[in-house]
Amino acid sequence: MFRNFNRGLAIAILSVAAAGVAIPTIVAAQSSPSPTSPSLTKPQRRGGMWEQLNLSEAQKQQLKTVHDNAKKEIESVLTEEQRAKLAETRQSGNRKGAWRSLNLTTDQKQKISDIRKRSKEQSLAILTSEQRTQLEQMRANRQPK
């Protein structure tokens, strides 16, 4: 599960750093990384964004830990049937429809939202103030004005 969670986490960090915008459920929690998916520990696959931040090995490991913990927490919110349905829908290539098809309860949505928010905050706390500023600038440069 949570194949592209690292990508979602990167997007979440960008959103929180620049505007505190919530990231859609679809992006934040995805199945385990595939060999071609972006990863925080492999900055070259993210267009150099993480490389530009010059993350230390300790920061990379801390971010991975935050990601792994969030992934486990989100998995624990889902029922066994929802986890199976998510995996099945993902394998069909329907990433957006995967989360919509789970029919999450209001309570589950709130718990997942809280987990994502906490994960974003923890991820930002790992970065230095210079890295956070640089992240904000990179995000601003990517947004159409």
N, CA, C and O atoms as CSV, one atom per row, in Angstrom:
chain,resi,resn,atom,element,x,y,z
A,1,MET,N,N,0.822,-1.200,0.000
A,1,MET,CA,C,0.000,0.000,0.000
A,1,MET,C,C,0.860,1.255,0.000
A,1,MET,O,O,2.055,1.218,0.294
A,2,PHE,N,N,0.239,2.326,-0.327
A,2,PHE,CA,C,0.863,3.643,-0.270
A,2,PHE,C,C,2.043,3.767,-1.225
A,2,PHE,O,O,3.120,4.223,-0.842
A,3,ARG,N,N,1.826,3.356,-2.468
A,3,ARG,CA,C,2.861,3.315,-3.480
A,3,ARG,C,C,3.584,4.650,-3.654
A,3,ARG,O,O,4.814,4.670,-3.690
A,4,ASN,N,N,2.882,5.727,-3.758
A,4,ASN,CA,C,3.508,7.020,-4.014
A,4,ASN,C,C,3.357,7.975,-2.841
A,4,ASN,O,O,3.235,9.185,-3.030
A,5,PHE,N,N,3.364,7.434,-1.637
A,5,PHE,CA,C,3.173,8.271,-0.459
A,5,PHE,C,C,4.253,9.335,-0.344
A,5,PHE,O,O,3.982,10.455,0.088
A,6,ASN,N,N,5.470,8.991,-0.727
A,6,ASN,CA,C,6.546,9.978,-0.656
A,6,ASN,C,C,6.240,11.187,-1.516
A,6,ASN,O,O,6.500,12.321,-1.114
A,7,ARG,N,N,5.692,10.954,-2.692
A,7,ARG,CA,C,5.318,12.067,-3.561
A,7,ARG,C,C,4.245,12.907,-2.885
A,7,ARG,O,O,4.303,14.137,-2.902
A,8,GLY,N,N,3.290,12.250,-2.306
A,8,GLY,CA,C,2.233,12.954,-1.590
A,8,GLY,C,C,2.772,13.747,-0.423
A,8,GLY,O,O,2.334,14.869,-0.169
A,9,LEU,N,N,3.727,13.164,0.292
A,9,LEU,CA,C,4.340,13.867,1.412
A,9,LEU,C,C,5.092,15.092,0.929
A,9,LEU,O,O,5.038,16.143,1.567
A,10,ALA,N,N,5.790,14.972,-0.185
A,10,ALA,CA,C,6.507,16.127,-0.735
A,10,ALA,C,C,5.535,17.238,-1.098
A,10,ALA,O,O,5.790,18.411,-0.825
A,11,ILE,N,N,4.436,16.867,-1.707
A,11,ILE,CA,C,3.426,17.858,-2.070
A,11,ILE,C,C,2.825,18.472,-0.811
A,11,ILE,O,O,2.576,19.676,-0.749
A,12,ALA,N,N,2.598,17.633,0.179
A,12,ALA,CA,C,2.040,18.134,1.433
A,12,ALA,C,C,2.980,19.132,2.099
A,12,ALA,O,O,2.536,20.164,2.602
A,13,ILE,N,N,4.260,18.833,2.105
A,13,ILE,CA,C,5.240,19.733,2.705
A,13,ILE,C,C,5.228,21.058,1.971
A,13,ILE,O,O,5.257,22.121,2.590
A,14,LEU,N,N,5.184,20.993,0.653
A,14,LEU,CA,C,5.135,22.224,-0.135
A,14,LEU,C,C,3.900,23.044,0.205
A,14,LEU,O,O,3.978,24.263,0.353
A,15,SER,N,N,2.780,22.384,0.325
A,15,SER,CA,C,1.533,23.093,0.593
A,15,SER,C,C,1.541,23.735,1.969
A,15,SER,O,O,1.147,24.891,2.123
A,16,VAL,N,N,1.986,22.995,2.959
A,16,VAL,CA,C,2.003,23.533,4.313
A,16,VAL,C,C,2.998,24.676,4.413
A,16,VAL,O,O,2.720,25.690,5.053
A,17,ALA,N,N,4.140,24.521,3.795
A,17,ALA,CA,C,5.176,25.537,3.889
A,17,ALA,C,C,4.735,26.857,3.285
A,17,ALA,O,O,5.034,27.919,3.832
A,18,ALA,N,N,4.040,26.807,2.187
A,18,ALA,CA,C,3.696,28.041,1.490
A,18,ALA,C,C,2.336,28.601,1.898
A,18,ALA,O,O,2.181,29.816,2.020
A,19,ALA,N,N,1.373,27.750,2.104
A,19,ALA,CA,C,0.044,28.288,2.328
A,19,ALA,C,C,-0.783,27.517,3.345
A,19,ALA,O,O,-1.911,27.908,3.646
A,20,GLY,N,N,-0.248,26.445,3.869
A,20,GLY,CA,C,-1.014,25.664,4.814
A,20,GLY,C,C,-2.214,24.979,4.177
A,20,GLY,O,O,-3.194,24.674,4.856
A,21,VAL,N,N,-2.138,24.743,2.899
A,21,VAL,CA,C,-3.256,24.153,2.164
A,21,VAL,C,C,-3.288,22.649,2.400
A,21,VAL,O,O,-2.245,21.995,2.390
A,22,ALA,N,N,-4.461,22.107,2.609
A,22,ALA,CA,C,-4.606,20.664,2.800
A,22,ALA,C,C,-4.459,19.952,1.466
A,22,ALA,O,O,-4.880,20.466,0.430
A,23,ILE,N,N,-3.868,18.785,1.494
A,23,ILE,CA,C,-3.664,17.992,0.295
A,23,ILE,C,C,-4.793,16.975,0.191
A,23,ILE,O,O,-5.196,16.395,1.198
A,24,PRO,N,N,-5.301,16.756,-1.002
A,24,PRO,CA,C,-6.391,15.804,-1.175
A,24,PRO,C,C,-6.021,14.409,-0.695
A,24,PRO,O,O,-4.864,13.992,-0.757
A,25,THR,N,N,-7.012,13.719,-0.226
A,25,THR,CA,C,-6.833,12.359,0.272
A,25,THR,C,C,-6.141,11.485,-0.753
A,25,THR,O,O,-5.362,10.602,-0.396
A,26,ILE,N,N,-6.415,11.719,-1.996
A,26,ILE,CA,C,-5.897,10.876,-3.068
A,26,ILE,C,C,-4.377,10.861,-3.071
A,26,ILE,O,O,-3.773,9.810,-3.286
A,27,VAL,N,N,-3.759,11.987,-2.840
A,27,VAL,CA,C,-2.321,12.102,-2.990
A,27,VAL,C,C,-1.589,11.671,-1.733
A,27,VAL,O,O,-0.525,11.059,-1.823
A,28,ALA,N,N,-2.127,11.971,-0.580
A,28,ALA,CA,C,-1.383,11.809,0.654
A,28,ALA,C,C,-1.125,10.363,1.034
A,28,ALA,O,O,-0.053,10.056,1.555
A,29,ALA,N,N,-2.041,9.488,0.798
A,29,ALA,CA,C,-1.853,8.118,1.234
A,29,ALA,C,C,-1.952,7.195,0.030
A,29,ALA,O,O,-3.027,6.993,-0.534
A,30,GLN,N,N,-0.823,6.648,-0.347
A,30,GLN,CA,C,-0.794,5.770,-1.503
A,30,GLN,C,C,0.005,4.524,-1.168
A,30,GLN,O,O,0.637,4.452,-0.114
A,31,SER,N,N,-0.018,3.544,-2.057
A,31,SER,CA,C,0.606,2.264,-1.755
A,31,SER,C,C,2.119,2.314,-1.823
A,31,SER,O,O,2.696,3.334,-2.201
A,32,SER,N,N,2.763,1.217,-1.458
A,32,SER,CA,C,4.212,1.168,-1.326
A,32,SER,C,C,4.932,1.555,-2.615
A,32,SER,O,O,4.428,1.323,-3.715
A,33,PRO,N,N,6.124,2.152,-2.463
A,33,PRO,CA,C,6.837,2.685,-3.628
A,33,PRO,C,C,7.203,1.614,-4.647
A,33,PRO,O,O,7.638,0.519,-4.293
A,34,SER,N,N,7.021,1.946,-5.892
A,34,SER,CA,C,7.481,1.076,-6.961
A,34,SER,C,C,8.894,1.518,-7.337
A,34,SER,O,O,9.319,2.596,-6.922
A,35,PRO,N,N,9.628,0.729,-8.102
A,35,PRO,CA,C,10.986,1.123,-8.469
A,35,PRO,C,C,11.058,2.446,-9.219
A,35,PRO,O,O,12.111,3.084,-9.229
A,36,THR,N,N,9.970,2.870,-9.843
A,36,THR,CA,C,10.012,4.110,-10.609
A,36,THR,C,C,9.340,5.278,-9.899
A,36,THR,O,O,9.279,6.379,-10.445
A,37,SER,N,N,8.831,5.051,-8.680
A,37,SER,CA,C,8.140,6.135,-7.993
A,37,SER,C,C,9.139,7.051,-7.293
A,37,SER,O,O,10.220,6.613,-6.900
A,38,PRO,N,N,8.773,8.330,-7.139
A,38,PRO,CA,C,9.659,9.266,-6.471
A,38,PRO,C,C,9.777,8.919,-4.992
A,38,PRO,O,O,8.873,8.315,-4.416
A,39,SER,N,N,10.864,9.292,-4.396
A,39,SER,CA,C,11.106,8.997,-3.001
A,39,SER,C,C,11.920,10.108,-2.375
A,39,SER,O,O,12.762,10.717,-3.034
A,40,LEU,N,N,11.673,10.370,-1.111
A,40,LEU,CA,C,12.428,11.407,-0.413
A,40,LEU,C,C,13.909,11.037,-0.324
A,40,LEU,O,O,14.771,11.915,-0.271
A,41,THR,N,N,14.195,9.757,-0.309
A,41,THR,CA,C,15.586,9.348,-0.203
A,41,THR,C,C,16.270,9.267,-1.561
A,41,THR,O,O,17.462,8.972,-1.638
A,42,LYS,N,N,15.530,9.526,-2.624
A,42,LYS,CA,C,16.095,9.511,-3.971
A,42,LYS,C,C,15.747,10.813,-4.668
A,42,LYS,O,O,14.887,10.830,-5.548
A,43,PRO,N,N,16.404,11.909,-4.289
A,43,PRO,CA,C,16.017,13.222,-4.798
A,43,PRO,C,C,16.119,13.367,-6.302
A,43,PRO,O,O,15.417,14.201,-6.875
A,44,GLN,N,N,16.957,12.598,-6.962
A,44,GLN,CA,C,17.109,12.738,-8.403
A,44,GLN,C,C,15.814,12.415,-9.134
A,44,GLN,O,O,15.631,12.874,-10.262
A,45,ARG,N,N,14.921,11.655,-8.546
A,45,ARG,CA,C,13.669,11.301,-9.187
A,45,ARG,C,C,12.601,12.358,-8.981
A,45,ARG,O,O,11.524,12.259,-9.569
A,46,ARG,N,N,12.860,13.338,-8.187
A,46,ARG,CA,C,11.874,14.373,-7.902
A,46,ARG,C,C,12.265,15.662,-8.596
A,46,ARG,O,O,11.972,16.749,-8.098
A,47,GLY,N,N,12.918,15.556,-9.728
A,47,GLY,CA,C,13.291,16.737,-10.474
A,47,GLY,C,C,14.338,17.565,-9.762
A,47,GLY,O,O,14.493,18.753,-10.045
A,48,GLY,N,N,15.057,16.947,-8.841
A,48,GLY,CA,C,16.114,17.666,-8.150
A,48,GLY,C,C,15.633,18.517,-6.992
A,48,GLY,O,O,16.445,19.161,-6.329
A,49,MET,N,N,14.331,18.537,-6.729
A,49,MET,CA,C,13.800,19.384,-5.667
A,49,MET,C,C,14.448,19.061,-4.321
A,49,MET,O,O,14.948,19.952,-3.634
A,50,TRP,N,N,14.435,17.784,-3.955
A,50,TRP,CA,C,15.014,17.422,-2.662
A,50,TRP,C,C,16.525,17.598,-2.672
A,50,TRP,O,O,17.135,17.922,-1.652
A,51,GLU,N,N,17.111,17.381,-3.825
A,51,GLU,CA,C,18.544,17.585,-3.955
A,51,GLU,C,C,18.893,19.059,-3.731
A,51,GLU,O,O,19.910,19.377,-3.114
A,52,GLN,N,N,18.045,19.947,-4.234
A,52,GLN,CA,C,18.272,21.375,-4.055
A,52,GLN,C,C,18.212,21.786,-2.588
A,52,GLN,O,O,18.831,22.772,-2.188
A,53,LEU,N,N,17.467,21.031,-1.792
A,53,LEU,CA,C,17.375,21.340,-0.359
A,53,LEU,C,C,18.601,20.853,0.405
A,53,LEU,O,O,18.789,21.191,1.573
A,54,ASN,N,N,19.423,20.066,-0.258
A,54,ASN,CA,C,20.627,19.526,0.384
A,54,ASN,C,C,20.316,18.865,1.727
A,54,ASN,O,O,20.908,19.198,2.754
A,55,LEU,N,N,19.388,17.935,1.694
A,55,LEU,CA,C,19.038,17.211,2.909
A,55,LEU,C,C,20.204,16.357,3.369
A,55,LEU,O,O,20.871,15.704,2.567
A,56,SER,N,N,20.435,16.372,4.658
A,56,SER,CA,C,21.470,15.508,5.208
A,56,SER,C,C,20.934,14.078,5.255
A,56,SER,O,O,19.729,13.856,5.140
A,57,GLU,N,N,21.821,13.129,5.423
A,57,GLU,CA,C,21.382,11.739,5.535
A,57,GLU,C,C,20.472,11.574,6.747
A,57,GLU,O,O,19.511,10.805,6.700
A,58,ALA,N,N,20.764,12.282,7.823
A,58,ALA,CA,C,19.920,12.214,9.023
A,58,ALA,C,C,18.515,12.743,8.723
A,58,ALA,O,O,17.524,12.158,9.159
A,59,GLN,N,N,18.434,13.844,7.982
A,59,GLN,CA,C,17.128,14.395,7.613
A,59,GLN,C,C,16.362,13.418,6.729
A,59,GLN,O,O,15.163,13.215,6.918
A,60,LYS,N,N,17.043,12.821,5.776
A,60,LYS,CA,C,16.391,11.848,4.899
A,60,LYS,C,C,15.818,10.696,5.713
A,60,LYS,O,O,14.696,10.250,5.474
A,61,GLN,N,N,16.599,10.221,6.673
A,61,GLN,CA,C,16.140,9.108,7.507
A,61,GLN,C,C,14.963,9.534,8.379
A,61,GLN,O,O,14.006,8.779,8.546
A,62,GLN,N,N,15.032,10.742,8.935
A,62,GLN,CA,C,13.930,11.232,9.758
A,62,GLN,C,C,12.655,11.373,8.927
A,62,GLN,O,O,11.574,11.001,9.384
A,63,LEU,N,N,12.774,11.902,7.720
A,63,LEU,CA,C,11.607,12.038,6.855
A,63,LEU,C,C,11.029,10.671,6.495
A,63,LEU,O,O,9.812,10.502,6.432
A,64,LYS,N,N,11.898,9.712,6.264
A,64,LYS,CA,C,11.429,8.356,5.967
A,64,LYS,C,C,10.678,7.772,7.164
A,64,LYS,O,O,9.659,7.102,6.996
A,65,THR,N,N,11.178,8.027,8.356
A,65,THR,CA,C,10.514,7.540,9.559
A,65,THR,C,C,9.136,8.173,9.712
A,65,THR,O,O,8.165,7.486,10.032
A,66,VAL,N,N,9.050,9.483,9.482
A,66,VAL,CA,C,7.757,10.179,9.553
A,66,VAL,C,C,6.799,9.560,8.545
A,66,VAL,O,O,5.647,9.264,8.866
A,67,HIS,N,N,7.287,9.368,7.325
A,67,HIS,CA,C,6.466,8.765,6.260
A,67,HIS,C,C,5.988,7.369,6.661
A,67,HIS,O,O,4.802,7.061,6.538
A,68,ASP,N,N,6.887,6.539,7.129
A,68,ASP,CA,C,6.534,5.170,7.493
A,68,ASP,C,C,5.507,5.140,8.623
A,68,ASP,O,O,4.565,4.348,8.597
A,69,ASN,N,N,5.699,6.010,9.610
A,69,ASN,CA,C,4.758,6.063,10.733
A,69,ASN,C,C,3.380,6.515,10.272
A,69,ASN,O,O,2.369,5.951,10.690
A,70,ALA,N,N,3.334,7.524,9.417
A,70,ALA,CA,C,2.053,8.016,8.907
A,70,ALA,C,C,1.356,6.926,8.096
A,70,ALA,O,O,0.145,6.734,8.206
A,71,LYS,N,N,2.124,6.224,7.290
A,71,LYS,CA,C,1.568,5.146,6.472
A,71,LYS,C,C,0.928,4.077,7.360
A,71,LYS,O,O,-0.178,3.614,7.079
A,72,LYS,N,N,1.618,3.690,8.420
A,72,LYS,CA,C,1.081,2.672,9.331
A,72,LYS,C,C,-0.175,3.177,10.033
A,72,LYS,O,O,-1.144,2.436,10.195
A,73,GLU,N,N,-0.150,4.439,10.448
A,73,GLU,CA,C,-1.316,5.006,11.127
A,73,GLU,C,C,-2.527,5.041,10.197
A,73,GLU,O,O,-3.637,4.691,10.599
A,74,ILE,N,N,-2.308,5.461,8.962
A,74,ILE,CA,C,-3.421,5.531,8.009
A,74,ILE,C,C,-3.950,4.135,7.717
A,74,ILE,O,O,-5.161,3.939,7.622
A,75,GLU,N,N,-3.064,3.171,7.575
A,75,GLU,CA,C,-3.505,1.794,7.347
A,75,GLU,C,C,-4.363,1.301,8.504
A,75,GLU,O,O,-5.328,0.565,8.298
A,76,SER,N,N,-4.009,1.707,9.723
A,76,SER,CA,C,-4.762,1.245,10.895
A,76,SER,C,C,-6.159,1.842,10.958
A,76,SER,O,O,-7.034,1.286,11.622
A,77,VAL,N,N,-6.384,2.961,10.282
A,77,VAL,CA,C,-7.708,3.590,10.247
A,77,VAL,C,C,-8.647,2.833,9.310
A,77,VAL,O,O,-9.857,2.801,9.532
A,78,LEU,N,N,-8.096,2.236,8.279
A,78,LEU,CA,C,-8.898,1.520,7.292
A,78,LEU,C,C,-9.290,0.137,7.803
A,78,LEU,O,O,-8.557,-0.488,8.569
A,79,THR,N,N,-10.451,-0.326,7.367
A,79,THR,CA,C,-10.841,-1.694,7.687
A,79,THR,C,C,-10.066,-2.633,6.764
A,79,THR,O,O,-9.462,-2.199,5.783
A,80,GLU,N,N,-10.092,-3.900,7.088
A,80,GLU,CA,C,-9.415,-4.900,6.257
A,80,GLU,C,C,-9.998,-4.892,4.840
A,80,GLU,O,O,-9.264,-5.007,3.858
A,81,GLU,N,N,-11.303,-4.757,4.747
A,81,GLU,CA,C,-11.964,-4.719,3.438
A,81,GLU,C,C,-11.539,-3.485,2.655
A,81,GLU,O,O,-11.321,-3.567,1.447
A,82,GLN,N,N,-11.418,-2.348,3.325
A,82,GLN,CA,C,-10.998,-1.120,2.645
A,82,GLN,C,C,-9.558,-1.234,2.155
A,82,GLN,O,O,-9.238,-0.790,1.052
A,83,ARG,N,N,-8.691,-1.829,2.973
A,83,ARG,CA,C,-7.297,-2.011,2.541
A,83,ARG,C,C,-7.226,-2.905,1.316
A,83,ARG,O,O,-6.470,-2.630,0.384
A,84,ALA,N,N,-8.016,-3.983,1.314
A,84,ALA,CA,C,-8.034,-4.897,0.167
A,84,ALA,C,C,-8.588,-4.200,-1.072
A,84,ALA,O,O,-8.047,-4.350,-2.167
A,85,LYS,N,N,-9.657,-3.445,-0.900
A,85,LYS,CA,C,-10.264,-2.746,-2.036
A,85,LYS,C,C,-9.316,-1.687,-2.578
A,85,LYS,O,O,-9.225,-1.500,-3.791
A,86,LEU,N,N,-8.612,-0.997,-1.697
A,86,LEU,CA,C,-7.646,0.011,-2.121
A,86,LEU,C,C,-6.539,-0.631,-2.950
A,86,LEU,O,O,-6.177,-0.118,-4.009
A,87,ALA,N,N,-6.009,-1.733,-2.479
A,87,ALA,CA,C,-4.949,-2.432,-3.206
A,87,ALA,C,C,-5.451,-2.910,-4.571
A,87,ALA,O,O,-4.753,-2.787,-5.578
A,88,GLU,N,N,-6.652,-3.449,-4.588
A,88,GLU,CA,C,-7.233,-3.954,-5.839
A,88,GLU,C,C,-7.455,-2.817,-6.846
A,88,GLU,O,O,-7.121,-2.951,-8.023
A,89,THR,N,N,-8.016,-1.713,-6.380
A,89,THR,CA,C,-8.289,-0.584,-7.268
A,89,THR,C,C,-6.993,0.022,-7.773
A,89,THR,O,O,-6.910,0.428,-8.932
A,90,ARG,N,N,-5.994,0.088,-6.931
A,90,ARG,CA,C,-4.698,0.626,-7.326
A,90,ARG,C,C,-4.069,-0.211,-8.425
A,90,ARG,O,O,-3.516,0.328,-9.384
A,91,GLN,N,N,-4.152,-1.515,-8.288
A,91,GLN,CA,C,-3.559,-2.394,-9.288
A,91,GLN,C,C,-4.216,-2.217,-10.649
A,91,GLN,O,O,-3.603,-2.482,-11.683
A,92,SER,N,N,-5.456,-1.771,-10.642
A,92,SER,CA,C,-6.147,-1.532,-11.914
A,92,SER,C,C,-5.705,-0.212,-12.540
A,92,SER,O,O,-6.071,0.089,-13.676
A,93,GLY,N,N,-4.914,0.582,-11.799
A,93,GLY,CA,C,-4.394,1.837,-12.324
A,93,GLY,C,C,-5.278,3.038,-12.038
A,93,GLY,O,O,-4.987,4.135,-12.513
A,94,ASN,N,N,-6.331,2.865,-11.290
A,94,ASN,CA,C,-7.262,3.940,-10.988
A,94,ASN,C,C,-6.921,4.574,-9.639
A,94,ASN,O,O,-7.579,4.305,-8.634
A,95,ARG,N,N,-5.882,5.421,-9.627
A,95,ARG,CA,C,-5.425,6.011,-8.367
A,95,ARG,C,C,-6.454,6.949,-7.756
A,95,ARG,O,O,-6.696,6.902,-6.549
A,96,LYS,N,N,-7.059,7.796,-8.570
A,96,LYS,CA,C,-8.021,8.759,-8.029
A,96,LYS,C,C,-9.266,8.053,-7.515
A,96,LYS,O,O,-9.765,8.360,-6.432
A,97,GLY,N,N,-9.747,7.132,-8.278
A,97,GLY,CA,C,-10.959,6.430,-7.888
A,97,GLY,C,C,-10.762,5.507,-6.708
A,97,GLY,O,O,-11.726,5.115,-6.050
A,98,ALA,N,N,-9.517,5.157,-6.439
A,98,ALA,CA,C,-9.234,4.211,-5.364
A,98,ALA,C,C,-9.741,4.730,-4.020
A,98,ALA,O,O,-10.464,4.023,-3.319
A,99,TRP,N,N,-9.380,5.918,-3.667
A,99,TRP,CA,C,-9.789,6.472,-2.373
A,99,TRP,C,C,-11.276,6.787,-2.345
A,99,TRP,O,O,-11.938,6.608,-1.322
A,100,ARG,N,N,-11.794,7.252,-3.465
A,100,ARG,CA,C,-13.227,7.560,-3.515
A,100,ARG,C,C,-14.069,6.303,-3.337
A,100,ARG,O,O,-15.164,6.358,-2.776
A,101,SER,N,N,-13.562,5.182,-3.810
A,101,SER,CA,C,-14.323,3.935,-3.769
A,101,SER,C,C,-14.377,3.315,-2.371
A,101,SER,O,O,-15.122,2.358,-2.157
A,102,LEU,N,N,-13.617,3.831,-1.432
A,102,LEU,CA,C,-13.559,3.218,-0.104
A,102,LEU,C,C,-14.751,3.578,0.779
A,102,LEU,O,O,-15.004,2.918,1.787
A,103,ASN,N,N,-15.480,4.622,0.399
A,103,ASN,CA,C,-16.618,5.063,1.224
A,103,ASN,C,C,-16.205,5.247,2.679
A,103,ASN,O,O,-16.796,4.660,3.584
A,104,LEU,N,N,-15.182,6.070,2.890
A,104,LEU,CA,C,-14.690,6.343,4.239
A,104,LEU,C,C,-15.774,7.022,5.069
A,104,LEU,O,O,-16.542,7.845,4.569
A,105,THR,N,N,-15.815,6.658,6.343
A,105,THR,CA,C,-16.752,7.323,7.247
A,105,THR,C,C,-16.209,8.709,7.573
A,105,THR,O,O,-15.038,9.000,7.328
A,106,THR,N,N,-17.053,9.544,8.117
A,106,THR,CA,C,-16.623,10.880,8.524
A,106,THR,C,C,-15.495,10.775,9.546
A,106,THR,O,O,-14.530,11.538,9.504
A,107,ASP,N,N,-15.630,9.827,10.457
A,107,ASP,CA,C,-14.595,9.624,11.475
A,107,ASP,C,C,-13.267,9.214,10.839
A,107,ASP,O,O,-12.216,9.722,11.231
A,108,GLN,N,N,-13.299,8.307,9.865
A,108,GLN,CA,C,-12.074,7.882,9.185
A,108,GLN,C,C,-11.440,9.048,8.441
A,108,GLN,O,O,-10.224,9.231,8.489
A,109,LYS,N,N,-12.259,9.836,7.753
A,109,LYS,CA,C,-11.730,10.997,7.029
A,109,LYS,C,C,-11.029,11.951,7.984
A,109,LYS,O,O,-9.949,12.458,7.682
A,110,GLN,N,N,-11.644,12.195,9.133
A,110,GLN,CA,C,-11.056,13.110,10.114
A,110,GLN,C,C,-9.745,12.554,10.654
A,110,GLN,O,O,-8.761,13.285,10.770
A,111,LYS,N,N,-9.725,11.272,10.984
A,111,LYS,CA,C,-8.503,10.658,11.510
A,111,LYS,C,C,-7.371,10.720,10.484
A,111,LYS,O,O,-6.234,11.038,10.834
A,112,ILE,N,N,-7.673,10.418,9.229
A,112,ILE,CA,C,-6.652,10.451,8.179
A,112,ILE,C,C,-6.163,11.878,7.970
A,112,ILE,O,O,-4.969,12.113,7.786
A,113,SER,N,N,-7.080,12.816,7.999
A,113,SER,CA,C,-6.705,14.224,7.864
A,113,SER,C,C,-5.771,14.647,8.999
A,113,SER,O,O,-4.776,15.334,8.769
A,114,ASP,N,N,-6.097,14.236,10.212
A,114,ASP,CA,C,-5.256,14.565,11.370
A,114,ASP,C,C,-3.864,13.938,11.247
A,114,ASP,O,O,-2.857,14.566,11.575
A,115,ILE,N,N,-3.824,12.702,10.772
A,115,ILE,CA,C,-2.536,12.008,10.593
A,115,ILE,C,C,-1.699,12.761,9.563
A,115,ILE,O,O,-0.511,13.002,9.778
A,116,ARG,N,N,-2.320,13.131,8.450
A,116,ARG,CA,C,-1.590,13.859,7.407
A,116,ARG,C,C,-1.083,15.206,7.914
A,116,ARG,O,O,0.055,15.588,7.644
A,117,LYS,N,N,-1.915,15.908,8.634
A,117,LYS,CA,C,-1.517,17.215,9.163
A,117,LYS,C,C,-0.325,17.067,10.103
A,117,LYS,O,O,0.646,17.818,10.009
A,118,ARG,N,N,-0.406,16.099,11.005
A,118,ARG,CA,C,0.690,15.856,11.947
A,118,ARG,C,C,1.968,15.457,11.196
A,118,ARG,O,O,3.064,15.887,11.556
A,119,SER,N,N,1.819,14.636,10.158
A,119,SER,CA,C,2.968,14.199,9.367
A,119,SER,C,C,3.622,15.386,8.659
A,119,SER,O,O,4.849,15.480,8.610
A,120,LYS,N,N,2.807,16.294,8.109
A,120,LYS,CA,C,3.342,17.482,7.443
A,120,LYS,C,C,4.116,18.349,8.430
A,120,LYS,O,O,5.210,18.830,8.137
A,121,GLU,N,N,3.520,18.537,9.609
A,121,GLU,CA,C,4.181,19.355,10.629
A,121,GLU,C,C,5.510,18.733,11.049
A,121,GLU,O,O,6.514,19.431,11.185
A,122,GLN,N,N,5.511,17.425,11.250
A,122,GLN,CA,C,6.743,16.733,11.629
A,122,GLN,C,C,7.792,16.840,10.538
A,122,GLN,O,O,8.977,17.019,10.820
A,123,SER,N,N,7.356,16.730,9.294
A,123,SER,CA,C,8.295,16.823,8.174
A,123,SER,C,C,8.902,18.215,8.082
A,123,SER,O,O,10.105,18.356,7.863
A,124,LEU,N,N,8.090,19.225,8.244
A,124,LEU,CA,C,8.608,20.598,8.210
A,124,LEU,C,C,9.562,20.866,9.362
A,124,LEU,O,O,10.538,21.600,9.208
A,125,ALA,N,N,9.284,20.274,10.511
A,125,ALA,CA,C,10.138,20.478,11.674
A,125,ALA,C,C,11.536,19.892,11.458
A,125,ALA,O,O,12.494,20.326,12.097
A,126,ILE,N,N,11.653,18.937,10.585
A,126,ILE,CA,C,12.942,18.309,10.290
A,126,ILE,C,C,13.828,19.246,9.471
A,126,ILE,O,O,15.053,19.211,9.582
A,127,LEU,N,N,13.195,20.081,8.648
A,127,LEU,CA,C,13.949,20.990,7.788
A,127,LEU,C,C,14.475,22.184,8.571
A,127,LEU,O,O,13.877,22.607,9.560
A,128,THR,N,N,15.595,22.717,8.119
A,128,THR,CA,C,16.116,23.952,8.707
A,128,THR,C,C,15.263,25.115,8.215
A,128,THR,O,O,14.502,24.966,7.259
A,129,SER,N,N,15.384,26.260,8.856
A,129,SER,CA,C,14.603,27.421,8.416
A,129,SER,C,C,14.970,27.801,6.984
A,129,SER,O,O,14.110,28.230,6.214
A,130,GLU,N,N,16.241,27.646,6.626
A,130,GLU,CA,C,16.666,27.948,5.249
A,130,GLU,C,C,16.026,26.987,4.263
A,130,GLU,O,O,15.607,27.394,3.180
A,131,GLN,N,N,15.949,25.724,4.626
A,131,GLN,CA,C,15.333,24.732,3.746
A,131,GLN,C,C,13.835,24.988,3.599
A,131,GLN,O,O,13.284,24.841,2.508
A,132,ARG,N,N,13.175,25.372,4.691
A,132,ARG,CA,C,11.753,25.689,4.604
A,132,ARG,C,C,11.523,26.896,3.696
A,132,ARG,O,O,10.596,26.904,2.886
A,133,THR,N,N,12.376,27.918,3.836
A,133,THR,CA,C,12.265,29.108,2.984
A,133,THR,C,C,12.476,28.722,1.528
A,133,THR,O,O,11.736,29.163,0.650
A,134,GLN,N,N,13.477,27.906,1.274
A,134,GLN,CA,C,13.765,27.467,-0.087
A,134,GLN,C,C,12.592,26.642,-0.637
A,134,GLN,O,O,12.238,26.768,-1.809
A,135,LEU,N,N,12.007,25.821,0.192
A,135,LEU,CA,C,10.858,25.023,-0.214
A,135,LEU,C,C,9.684,25.928,-0.592
A,135,LEU,O,O,9.006,25.684,-1.590
A,136,GLU,N,N,9.447,26.953,0.191
A,136,GLU,CA,C,8.393,27.927,-0.120
A,136,GLU,C,C,8.658,28.592,-1.470
A,136,GLU,O,O,7.747,28.759,-2.281
A,137,GLN,N,N,9.903,28.965,-1.698
A,137,GLN,CA,C,10.257,29.620,-2.958
A,137,GLN,C,C,10.069,28.679,-4.140
A,137,GLN,O,O,9.562,29.089,-5.184
A,138,MET,N,N,10.470,27.433,-3.986
A,138,MET,CA,C,10.291,26.461,-5.064
A,138,MET,C,C,8.815,26.263,-5.363
A,138,MET,O,O,8.418,26.161,-6.523
A,139,ARG,N,N,8.008,26.209,-4.317
A,139,ARG,CA,C,6.572,26.036,-4.522
A,139,ARG,C,C,5.978,27.262,-5.210
A,139,ARG,O,O,5.154,27.128,-6.115
A,140,ALA,N,N,6.382,28.426,-4.796
A,140,ALA,CA,C,5.872,29.661,-5.403
A,140,ALA,C,C,6.243,29.729,-6.881
A,140,ALA,O,O,5.456,30.213,-7.695
A,141,ASN,N,N,7.410,29.258,-7.228
A,141,ASN,CA,C,7.854,29.260,-8.617
A,141,ASN,C,C,7.085,28.266,-9.474
A,141,ASN,O,O,7.001,28.429,-10.692
A,142,ARG,N,N,6.526,27.245,-8.853
A,142,ARG,CA,C,5.765,26.228,-9.583
A,142,ARG,C,C,4.322,26.627,-9.781
A,142,ARG,O,O,3.667,26.117,-10.690
A,143,GLN,N,N,3.806,27.523,-8.960
A,143,GLN,CA,C,2.404,27.926,-9.024
A,143,GLN,C,C,2.194,29.028,-10.067
A,143,GLN,O,O,2.938,30.009,-10.082
A,144,PRO,N,N,1.208,28.881,-10.924
A,144,PRO,CA,C,0.887,29.979,-11.855
A,144,PRO,C,C,0.319,31.158,-11.073
A,144,PRO,O,O,-0.427,30.981,-10.110
A,145,LYS,N,N,0.683,32.353,-11.500
A,145,LYS,CA,C,0.246,33.542,-10.756
A,145,LYS,C,C,-0.980,34.133,-11.328
A,145,LYS,O,O,-1.476,35.138,-10.818
